[in-house]
Protein backbone atom coordinates (compact mmCIF):
# COMPACT_ATOMS: atom_id res chain seq x y z
CA UNK A 1 0.00 0.00 0.00
CA UNK A 2 1.59 3.23 -1.10
CA UNK A 3 2.13 5.78 1.58
CA UNK A 4 1.01 9.40 1.46
CA UNK A 5 4.62 10.45 1.76
CA UNK A 6 5.62 8.77 -1.49
CA UNK A 7 2.58 10.18 -3.25
CA UNK A 8 3.42 13.66 -2.13
CA UNK A 9 7.06 13.25 -3.12
CA UNK A 10 6.02 12.02 -6.55
CA UNK A 11 3.74 14.98 -7.01
CA UNK A 12 6.50 17.38 -5.99
CA UNK A 13 8.94 15.63 -8.33
CA UNK A 14 6.65 16.23 -11.31
CA UNK A 15 6.49 19.96 -10.71
CA UNK A 16 10.05 20.50 -9.62
CA UNK A 17 11.46 21.08 -13.14
CA UNK A 18 9.26 23.98 -14.21
CA UNK A 19 9.35 25.49 -10.73
CA UNK A 20 13.15 25.63 -10.69
CA UNK A 21 13.22 27.17 -14.20
CA UNK A 22 10.68 29.76 -13.16
CA UNK A 23 12.70 30.66 -10.07
CA UNK A 24 15.88 31.05 -12.11
CA UNK A 25 14.26 33.44 -14.55
CA UNK A 26 12.70 35.39 -11.75
CA UNK A 27 15.96 35.77 -9.87
CA UNK A 28 17.91 36.70 -13.01
CA UNK A 29 15.35 39.29 -14.07
CA UNK A 30 15.26 40.64 -10.57
CA UNK A 31 19.05 41.02 -10.35
CA UNK A 32 19.25 42.86 -13.67
CA UNK A 33 16.36 45.09 -12.79
CA UNK A 34 17.85 45.81 -9.42
CA UNK A 35 21.29 46.69 -10.78
CA UNK A 36 19.98 48.99 -13.54
CA UNK A 37 16.94 50.64 -12.10
CA UNK A 38 17.34 50.56 -8.32
CA UNK A 39 14.57 52.33 -6.54
CA UNK A 40 12.84 53.23 -9.81
CA UNK A 41 12.19 49.56 -10.60
CA UNK A 42 10.86 49.04 -7.12
CA UNK A 43 8.39 51.83 -7.62
CA UNK A 44 7.28 50.40 -10.97
CA UNK A 45 6.75 46.99 -9.34
CA UNK A 46 3.88 48.41 -7.32
CA UNK A 47 1.97 49.24 -10.52
CA UNK A 48 0.43 46.24 -12.36
CA UNK A 49 1.70 46.03 -15.96
CA UNK A 50 2.12 43.46 -18.66
CA UNK A 51 5.47 41.67 -18.16
CA UNK A 52 8.08 42.08 -20.89
CA UNK A 53 9.22 39.14 -22.95
CA UNK A 54 12.75 37.93 -22.06
CA UNK A 55 15.30 40.11 -23.89
CA UNK A 56 12.75 42.76 -24.92
CA UNK A 57 13.71 46.43 -24.57
CA UNK A 58 11.50 48.84 -22.65
CA UNK A 59 9.16 50.79 -24.90
CA UNK A 60 10.72 54.08 -23.87
CA UNK A 61 14.03 53.14 -25.51
CA UNK A 62 12.64 52.58 -29.00
CA UNK A 63 12.08 56.22 -30.10
CA UNK A 64 15.58 57.15 -28.91
CA UNK A 65 17.12 54.40 -31.02
CA UNK A 66 15.04 55.48 -34.01
CA UNK A 67 16.25 59.09 -33.77
CA UNK A 68 19.87 58.03 -33.69
CA UNK A 69 19.44 55.93 -36.79
CA UNK A 70 17.63 58.73 -38.63
CA UNK A 71 20.39 61.21 -37.83
CA UNK A 72 23.04 58.79 -38.99
CA UNK A 73 21.20 58.29 -42.26
CA UNK A 74 21.19 62.04 -42.96
CA UNK A 75 17.47 62.66 -42.59
CA UNK A 76 16.46 66.25 -43.42
CA UNK A 77 16.02 68.55 -40.42
CA UNK A 78 12.60 69.52 -39.17
CA UNK A 79 11.09 72.20 -41.48
CA UNK A 80 11.72 75.69 -40.17
CA UNK A 81 15.00 74.82 -38.45
CA UNK A 82 17.24 75.26 -41.53
CA UNK A 83 19.47 78.32 -41.73
CA UNK A 84 18.15 80.73 -44.38
CA UNK A 85 20.72 81.87 -46.93
CA UNK A 86 20.34 85.56 -47.80
CA UNK A 87 21.46 84.81 -51.35
CA UNK A 88 18.16 82.99 -51.87
CA UNK A 89 16.34 86.32 -51.48
CA UNK A 90 18.40 88.08 -54.14
CA UNK A 91 18.22 85.20 -56.60
CA UNK A 92 14.52 84.67 -55.92
CA UNK A 93 14.73 80.90 -55.44
CA UNK A 94 15.13 78.86 -52.24
CA UNK A 95 17.51 76.06 -53.13
CA UNK A 96 16.88 72.63 -51.67
CA UNK A 97 20.46 71.84 -52.71
CA UNK A 98 22.50 74.93 -51.84
CA UNK A 99 25.51 73.25 -53.44
CA UNK A 100 24.00 73.93 -56.87
CA UNK A 101 23.77 77.63 -56.07
CA UNK A 102 27.38 77.75 -54.87
CA UNK A 103 28.51 75.98 -58.03
CA UNK A 104 26.61 78.43 -60.24
CA UNK A 105 28.36 81.32 -58.48
CA UNK A 106 31.87 79.84 -58.83
CA UNK A 107 34.01 81.04 -61.71
CA UNK A 108 36.72 78.81 -63.16
CA UNK A 109 39.39 81.31 -62.04
CA UNK A 110 38.81 80.43 -58.39
CA UNK A 111 38.12 76.68 -58.63
CA UNK A 112 40.74 73.93 -58.45
CA UNK A 113 39.47 72.38 -61.68
CA UNK A 114 37.09 73.58 -64.39
CA UNK A 115 34.78 70.72 -63.45
CA UNK A 116 34.33 72.46 -60.09
CA UNK A 117 33.22 75.71 -61.77
CA UNK A 118 29.92 76.87 -63.25
CA UNK A 119 30.81 76.01 -66.85
CA UNK A 120 28.71 72.83 -67.05
CA UNK A 121 25.72 74.63 -65.52
CA UNK A 122 26.24 77.39 -68.09
CA UNK A 123 25.96 74.81 -70.87
CA UNK A 124 22.69 73.47 -69.44
CA UNK A 125 21.26 76.89 -68.65
CA UNK A 126 21.85 78.14 -72.20
CA UNK A 127 19.60 75.39 -73.55
CA UNK A 128 16.93 75.91 -70.88
CA UNK A 129 16.95 79.69 -71.45
CA UNK A 130 16.42 79.27 -75.20
CA UNK A 131 13.55 76.83 -74.69
CA UNK A 132 11.79 79.06 -72.15
CA UNK A 133 12.02 82.14 -74.39
CA UNK A 134 10.94 80.30 -77.56
CA UNK A 135 7.95 78.70 -75.85
CA UNK A 136 6.92 81.99 -74.22
CA UNK A 137 7.11 83.98 -77.48
CA UNK A 138 5.28 81.29 -79.44
CA UNK A 139 2.37 81.05 -77.01
CA UNK A 140 2.02 84.72 -76.11
CA UNK A 141 2.33 86.24 -79.57
CA UNK A 142 0.42 83.97 -81.99
CA UNK A 143 0.20 86.74 -84.60
CA UNK A 144 3.98 87.16 -84.96
CA UNK A 145 5.77 85.58 -87.90
CA UNK A 146 8.69 83.18 -87.50
CA UNK A 147 11.20 85.77 -88.66
CA UNK A 148 10.05 88.31 -86.08
CA UNK A 149 10.13 85.75 -83.28
CA UNK A 150 13.62 84.60 -84.29
CA UNK A 151 15.01 88.13 -84.21
CA UNK A 152 13.39 88.83 -80.86
CA UNK A 153 14.61 85.56 -79.36
CA UNK A 154 18.16 86.15 -80.57
CA UNK A 155 18.18 89.55 -78.93
CA UNK A 156 16.74 88.29 -75.62
CA UNK A 157 19.19 85.38 -75.20
CA UNK A 158 22.20 87.39 -76.41
CA UNK A 159 25.32 87.87 -74.32
CA UNK A 160 24.54 91.59 -74.02
CA UNK A 161 21.06 91.01 -72.64
CA UNK A 162 22.09 88.29 -70.17
CA UNK A 163 24.95 90.45 -68.92
CA UNK A 164 22.58 93.37 -68.51
CA UNK A 165 20.15 91.26 -66.47
CA UNK A 166 22.95 90.16 -64.14
CA UNK A 167 24.02 93.74 -63.48
CA UNK A 168 20.45 94.93 -62.99
CA UNK A 169 19.80 92.22 -60.40
CA UNK A 170 23.23 92.45 -58.75
CA UNK A 171 24.00 88.75 -59.18
CA UNK A 172 27.63 89.52 -60.07
CA UNK A 173 28.26 90.66 -56.49
CA UNK A 174 27.58 87.10 -55.30
CA UNK A 175 30.14 85.52 -57.61
CA UNK A 176 33.38 83.92 -56.42
CA UNK A 177 36.27 84.91 -58.70
CA UNK A 178 40.04 84.49 -58.71
CA UNK A 179 42.57 87.22 -58.07
CA UNK A 180 43.24 87.66 -61.79
CA UNK A 181 39.66 88.90 -62.38
CA UNK A 182 40.31 92.30 -60.67
CA UNK A 183 36.79 92.83 -59.23
CA UNK A 184 33.20 91.71 -59.73
CA UNK A 185 32.29 95.22 -60.92
CA UNK A 186 34.60 94.86 -63.94
CA UNK A 187 33.70 91.36 -65.07
CA UNK A 188 33.58 90.82 -68.86
CA UNK A 189 30.20 90.45 -70.52
CA UNK A 190 30.98 86.83 -71.32
CA UNK A 191 31.41 86.04 -67.61
CA UNK A 192 28.26 87.94 -66.63
CA UNK A 193 26.20 86.21 -69.32
CA UNK A 194 27.61 82.85 -68.26
CA UNK A 195 26.57 83.58 -64.68
CA UNK A 196 22.96 84.17 -65.70
CA UNK A 197 22.87 80.94 -67.70
CA UNK A 198 24.48 79.05 -64.81
CA UNK A 199 21.79 80.25 -62.42
CA UNK A 200 19.12 79.15 -64.88
CA UNK A 201 20.72 75.70 -65.07
CA UNK A 202 21.07 75.41 -61.28
CA UNK A 203 17.45 76.41 -60.67
CA UNK A 204 16.29 73.97 -63.35
CA UNK A 205 18.11 71.08 -61.65
CA UNK A 206 16.97 72.14 -58.18
CA UNK A 207 13.35 73.11 -58.77
CA UNK A 208 12.42 71.82 -62.20
CA UNK A 209 11.28 73.47 -65.43
CA UNK A 210 8.58 75.63 -63.84
CA UNK A 211 11.03 77.18 -61.36
CA UNK A 212 13.48 77.90 -64.17
CA UNK A 213 10.74 79.39 -66.31
CA UNK A 214 9.59 81.67 -63.48
CA UNK A 215 13.15 82.87 -62.90
CA UNK A 216 13.80 83.63 -66.57
CA UNK A 217 10.54 85.44 -67.24
CA UNK A 218 10.75 87.45 -64.03
CA UNK A 219 13.88 89.10 -65.40
CA UNK A 220 13.08 88.96 -69.12
CA UNK A 221 9.43 90.02 -69.20
CA UNK A 222 10.02 93.80 -68.90
CA UNK A 223 12.54 93.65 -71.75
CA UNK A 224 10.23 91.56 -73.91
CA UNK A 225 7.39 94.03 -73.53
CA UNK A 226 9.63 97.05 -74.07
CA UNK A 227 11.19 95.56 -77.18
CA UNK A 228 7.80 94.73 -78.69
CA UNK A 229 6.50 98.22 -77.97
CA UNK A 230 9.51 99.85 -79.58
CA UNK A 231 10.17 97.32 -82.28
CA UNK A 232 13.50 95.52 -82.29
CA UNK A 233 16.32 97.42 -80.61
CA UNK A 234 18.09 97.89 -83.94
CA UNK A 235 15.18 100.08 -85.10
CA UNK A 236 15.99 103.00 -82.77
CA UNK A 237 18.62 104.38 -85.11
CA UNK A 238 16.45 103.56 -88.11
CA UNK A 239 13.48 105.47 -86.66
CA UNK A 240 15.65 108.50 -85.88
CA UNK A 241 17.21 108.35 -89.34
CA UNK A 242 13.85 108.39 -91.09
CA UNK A 243 12.49 111.13 -88.83
CA UNK A 244 15.47 113.37 -89.56
CA UNK A 245 15.23 112.77 -93.30
CA UNK A 246 11.46 113.34 -93.29
CA UNK A 247 12.04 116.73 -91.64
CA UNK A 248 14.82 117.63 -94.09
CA UNK A 249 17.42 117.84 -91.32
CA UNK A 250 19.91 115.38 -92.75
CA UNK A 251 21.21 112.22 -91.14
CA UNK A 252 21.92 111.95 -87.40
CA UNK A 253 25.55 111.72 -86.34
CA UNK A 254 26.99 109.96 -83.31
CA UNK A 255 30.07 111.02 -81.36
CA UNK A 256 31.99 109.23 -78.58
CA UNK A 257 32.28 111.49 -75.54
CA UNK A 258 34.06 109.14 -73.12
CA UNK A 259 35.41 105.59 -72.69
CA UNK A 260 35.92 103.58 -69.53
CA UNK A 261 37.13 100.13 -68.59
CA UNK A 262 39.86 97.79 -69.84
CA UNK A 263 40.57 97.50 -73.55
CA UNK A 264 38.75 94.17 -73.95
CA UNK A 265 35.62 95.40 -72.12
CA UNK A 266 35.24 99.13 -72.66
CA UNK A 267 32.08 101.09 -71.95
CA UNK A 268 31.27 104.02 -74.19
CA UNK A 269 29.39 107.29 -73.77
CA UNK A 270 27.87 108.37 -77.09
CA UNK A 271 25.71 111.32 -78.07
CA UNK A 272 23.38 111.71 -81.06
CA UNK A 273 23.15 114.98 -82.94
CA UNK A 274 20.91 116.22 -85.75
CA UNK A 275 22.10 119.42 -87.38
CA UNK A 276 22.98 121.83 -84.59
CA UNK A 277 20.91 120.05 -81.95
CA UNK A 278 22.69 117.63 -79.64
CA UNK A 279 20.73 115.20 -77.49
CA UNK A 280 21.38 113.51 -74.13
CA UNK A 281 24.26 111.06 -74.23
CA UNK A 282 24.05 107.38 -73.29
CA UNK A 283 26.51 104.85 -71.83
CA UNK A 284 26.65 101.37 -73.32
CA UNK A 285 28.68 98.17 -72.98
CA UNK A 286 29.56 98.52 -76.66
CA UNK A 287 29.50 101.33 -79.22
CA UNK A 288 26.52 99.73 -80.91
CA UNK A 289 24.48 99.57 -77.70
CA UNK A 290 25.43 103.12 -76.73
CA UNK A 291 24.36 104.44 -80.14
CA UNK A 292 20.98 102.73 -79.82
CA UNK A 293 20.52 104.28 -76.38
CA UNK A 294 21.54 107.70 -77.69
CA UNK A 295 19.02 107.39 -80.53
CA UNK A 296 16.32 106.50 -78.02
CA UNK A 297 17.16 109.58 -75.95
CA UNK A 298 16.87 111.69 -79.10
CA UNK A 299 13.49 110.16 -79.97
CA UNK A 300 12.24 110.85 -76.48
CA UNK A 301 13.41 114.47 -76.53
CA UNK A 302 11.84 115.00 -79.94
CA UNK A 303 8.48 113.81 -78.55
CA UNK A 304 8.27 110.57 -80.51
CA UNK A 305 8.63 108.31 -77.47
CA UNK A 306 6.29 108.33 -74.47
CA UNK A 307 7.06 106.39 -71.30
CA UNK A 308 4.19 104.02 -70.54
CA UNK A 309 3.51 101.37 -67.88
CA UNK A 310 5.36 98.74 -69.91
CA UNK A 311 8.24 101.03 -70.86
CA UNK A 312 8.87 103.54 -73.66
CA UNK A 313 6.35 103.50 -76.51
CA UNK A 314 7.15 104.92 -79.94
CA UNK A 315 4.48 107.17 -81.41
CA UNK A 316 5.36 107.78 -85.06
CA UNK A 317 3.60 109.87 -87.66
CA UNK A 318 1.68 107.51 -89.94
CA UNK A 319 3.79 108.49 -92.97
CA UNK A 320 6.94 107.34 -91.20
CA UNK A 321 5.33 104.25 -89.67
CA UNK A 322 4.31 103.04 -93.13
CA UNK A 323 7.93 103.07 -94.28
CA UNK A 324 9.25 101.07 -91.32
CA UNK A 325 10.34 97.46 -92.00
Buried (B, 14 or more C-beta within 10 A) or exposed (E): EEEEEEEEEEEEEEEEEEEEEEEEEEEEEEEEBEEEBEEEBEEEEEEEEEEEEEEEEEEEEEEEEEEEEEEEEEEEEEEEEEEEBEBEEEBBBBBEEBEBBBBBBBBBEBBEEEEEBBBBBBEBBBEBBBBBBBEBBEEEBEEBEEEBBEBBBEBBBBBBBBBBBBBEBEBBEBBBBEEEBEEBEBBBBEBBBBBBBBBBBBBBBBBEEEBBBBBBBEBBEBBBBBBBBBBBBEBBBBBBBBBBBEEEEEEBEBEEEEEEEEEEBEBBBBBBBBEEEBBEBBBBBBBBBBBBBBBBBBBBEBEBBEEEEEBBBBEBEEEBEEEEE
